[in-house]
Amino acid sequence: LSQIATSSPPVTLRRNLGGTVTISGFNPEQPASQEILAFLNNEFSPHLSDTFTKIVAHVDDVKIGKKRLIGRNARYTGLLDKLDFTQSESSGALPTTAQLDGVSSWVAHVEGGELSKVKEIVAVAEGAESVKNVAILVSGAQNVKGGELKEVEEMMKSKATTFEYTLVVVPEWNDEPEAMTAFGIVNVTDVVEDDVPLFGDD
């Protein structure tokens, strides 16, 4: 990704975030689930501190989710007052449109670079009238090629008509030194060739 731009336009707060956000695809037994909750409940953020009054964690097992995500820190930070849970109908299943009723924003995590899941997310969000913002994080996408991303981009442009969206695609998470350095954000469909993996050696 040597062609990453050196500057980006300023980030503006998206409209219609609403007061309720659902997170899905985050395993309660993995640190990422606690990190996304801390981010959405960040009392020091000028944008998020007073935005979400309810945070819903969509998990495979509510009992395990509560055990892993409700701790001392949740009580001290006020997360306990906001946190609620929904349970998937089957392992790894997305929230249903009924479970998204009243939810204004949805943060969905997709593991293993599974881009086909993005289309499913768009379909569910389109059917959920209250959802106005969707953020999708696709991790483990080191083998995804530029052409595949362009197809997803075009699909979202044509199918995502009732909500605004952000799609972020990243490689496998690890503790290697290169994963601990600064990173850049770029529209990858502008810089990656169709038949070239998104994340190469550079």
C-alpha positions as CSV (number, residue, x, y, z in Angstrom):
1,L,0.0,0.0,0.0
2,S,2.8,2.3,-0.9
3,Q,0.4,4.6,-2.7
4,I,-1.5,5.6,0.5
5,A,-2.4,9.3,0.4
6,T,-0.4,11.5,2.8
7,S,-3.5,13.6,3.7
8,S,-7.2,13.0,4.2
9,P,-10.2,15.3,4.4
10,P,-11.4,16.1,7.9
11,V,-13.7,13.7,9.6
12,T,-17.2,15.0,10.4
13,L,-19.6,13.4,12.8
14,R,-22.3,11.5,10.9
15,R,-25.9,12.6,11.3
16,N,-28.6,10.5,12.8
17,L,-26.4,8.3,15.0
18,G,-29.4,8.2,17.4
19,G,-29.3,6.9,20.9
20,T,-29.1,3.2,20.5
21,V,-26.3,1.2,18.9
22,T,-25.9,-2.6,18.4
23,I,-22.6,-4.4,18.0
24,S,-22.4,-7.8,16.4
25,G,-19.7,-10.3,15.4
26,F,-17.5,-9.5,18.4
27,N,-16.7,-12.6,20.5
28,P,-17.2,-11.8,24.2
29,E,-14.2,-13.9,25.0
30,Q,-11.9,-11.8,22.8
31,P,-10.4,-8.4,23.8
32,A,-11.9,-6.7,20.8
33,S,-15.4,-7.0,22.3
34,Q,-14.4,-5.0,25.4
35,E,-12.5,-2.5,23.3
36,I,-15.5,-1.7,21.1
37,L,-17.7,-1.3,24.1
38,A,-15.1,1.0,25.7
39,F,-14.9,3.1,22.5
40,L,-18.7,3.5,22.2
41,N,-18.9,4.4,25.9
42,N,-15.9,6.7,26.0
43,E,-16.8,9.4,28.6
44,F,-13.9,11.6,27.3
45,S,-14.9,11.5,23.6
46,P,-16.4,14.9,22.4
47,H,-18.5,12.9,19.9
48,L,-19.6,9.8,21.7
49,S,-19.8,10.6,25.4
50,D,-23.4,11.6,25.3
51,T,-24.4,10.0,22.0
52,F,-25.5,6.5,22.9
53,T,-27.7,5.9,25.8
54,K,-28.1,2.2,25.0
55,I,-25.5,-0.2,23.7
56,V,-26.7,-3.7,22.7
57,A,-24.3,-6.6,22.3
58,H,-25.6,-9.2,20.0
59,V,-23.9,-12.5,21.0
60,D,-24.3,-16.3,20.5
61,D,-24.8,-16.8,24.3
62,V,-26.2,-14.1,26.5
63,K,-25.1,-15.8,29.7
64,I,-21.4,-16.0,28.5
65,G,-21.7,-12.4,27.1
66,K,-22.8,-11.0,30.5
67,K,-20.1,-13.0,32.3
68,R,-17.3,-11.7,30.1
69,L,-18.5,-8.1,29.4
70,I,-20.0,-7.1,32.7
71,G,-17.2,-6.5,35.2
72,R,-15.9,-3.8,37.6
73,N,-14.9,-1.5,34.8
74,A,-18.4,-1.6,33.3
75,R,-19.8,-0.5,36.6
76,Y,-17.3,2.3,37.1
77,T,-17.6,3.8,33.6
78,G,-21.4,3.7,33.5
79,L,-21.5,1.0,30.8
80,L,-23.6,-1.2,33.0
81,D,-26.4,1.4,32.9
82,K,-26.4,1.3,29.0
83,L,-25.5,-2.3,28.2
84,D,-28.1,-4.8,27.0
85,F,-28.0,-8.1,25.1
86,T,-29.7,-9.9,22.3
87,Q,-29.0,-13.6,21.4
88,S,-28.4,-14.9,17.9
89,E,-30.8,-17.4,16.5
90,S,-27.9,-19.7,15.6
91,S,-24.1,-19.6,16.0
92,G,-22.7,-16.5,14.2
93,A,-26.1,-15.3,12.9
94,L,-26.7,-11.6,12.4
95,P,-29.3,-9.8,14.3
96,T,-32.8,-10.1,12.9
97,T,-34.8,-7.0,11.7
98,A,-36.9,-7.5,14.8
99,Q,-33.8,-7.4,17.1
100,L,-32.8,-4.2,15.4
101,D,-36.1,-2.5,16.0
102,G,-35.4,0.9,17.6
103,V,-31.6,0.6,16.9
104,S,-30.3,3.6,15.0
105,S,-26.6,2.6,14.5
106,W,-25.1,-0.9,14.0
107,V,-21.4,-1.8,14.2
108,A,-20.8,-5.2,12.6
109,H,-17.6,-7.2,12.7
110,V,-16.9,-9.9,10.0
111,E,-14.0,-12.3,10.6
112,G,-11.9,-14.1,8.1
113,G,-12.2,-11.6,5.3
114,E,-15.7,-13.1,4.5
115,L,-16.9,-10.4,2.2
116,S,-20.1,-12.3,1.3
117,K,-21.3,-11.5,4.8
118,V,-21.4,-7.8,3.9
119,K,-24.3,-8.4,1.5
120,E,-26.2,-10.1,4.3
121,I,-25.6,-7.2,6.6
122,V,-26.8,-4.7,4.0
123,A,-30.0,-6.8,3.4
124,V,-30.8,-6.9,7.1
125,A,-30.1,-3.2,7.6
126,E,-32.3,-2.3,4.7
127,G,-35.2,-4.2,6.3
128,A,-34.7,-2.5,9.7
129,E,-36.5,0.8,9.4
130,S,-34.8,2.5,12.4
131,V,-31.2,1.7,11.3
132,K,-29.7,4.8,9.8
133,N,-26.0,4.2,10.2
134,V,-23.9,1.0,9.7
135,A,-20.2,0.5,10.3
136,I,-18.7,-2.8,9.0
137,L,-15.3,-4.0,10.0
138,V,-13.9,-6.9,8.0
139,S,-10.9,-8.4,9.6
140,G,-8.5,-11.2,8.4
141,A,-8.7,-9.9,4.9
142,Q,-5.1,-10.2,3.9
143,N,-6.0,-12.4,0.9
144,V,-8.9,-10.3,-0.4
145,K,-8.2,-8.9,-3.8
146,G,-8.9,-5.4,-5.2
147,G,-11.5,-6.8,-7.7
148,E,-13.5,-8.4,-4.8
149,L,-13.5,-5.1,-2.9
150,K,-14.7,-3.2,-5.9
151,E,-17.6,-5.6,-6.3
152,V,-18.6,-5.1,-2.7
153,E,-18.3,-1.3,-3.1
154,E,-20.6,-1.4,-6.1
155,M,-23.1,-3.6,-4.3
156,M,-23.2,-1.2,-1.3
157,K,-23.7,1.8,-3.5
158,S,-26.7,0.2,-5.2
159,K,-28.2,-1.8,-2.3
160,A,-27.6,0.4,0.8
161,T,-30.3,3.0,0.1
162,T,-31.9,3.6,3.6
163,F,-28.8,4.1,5.7
164,E,-25.3,5.6,5.6
165,Y,-22.4,3.3,5.9
166,T,-18.6,2.8,6.5
167,L,-16.7,-0.3,5.4
168,V,-13.3,-0.9,6.9
169,V,-11.1,-3.8,5.7
170,V,-8.0,-4.9,7.7
171,P,-5.6,-7.9,7.6
172,E,-5.2,-10.5,10.4
173,W,-4.7,-9.0,13.8
174,N,-1.5,-10.1,15.6
175,D,1.1,-9.0,18.0
176,E,4.0,-8.7,15.5
177,P,6.0,-5.5,15.5
178,E,4.6,-4.2,12.3
179,A,1.1,-4.4,13.8
180,M,2.1,-2.0,16.5
181,T,3.2,0.9,14.2
182,A,1.2,3.8,12.8
183,F,-1.3,3.1,10.0
184,G,-3.0,5.0,7.2
185,I,-6.5,5.0,5.9
186,V,-7.2,5.0,2.2
187,N,-10.0,4.0,-0.3
188,V,-8.4,0.7,-1.2
189,T,-10.3,0.4,-4.5
190,D,-8.4,3.4,-5.7
191,V,-5.0,2.0,-5.1
192,V,-5.2,-1.8,-5.4
193,E,-5.3,-3.7,-8.7
194,D,-8.2,-6.2,-9.3
195,D,-6.1,-9.3,-9.1
196,V,-3.7,-8.2,-6.4
197,P,-4.3,-9.1,-2.7
198,L,-5.2,-6.1,-0.6
199,F,-2.3,-6.4,1.8
200,G,1.0,-7.3,0.2
201,D,4.5,-7.3,1.6
202,D,4.7,-3.5,1.5
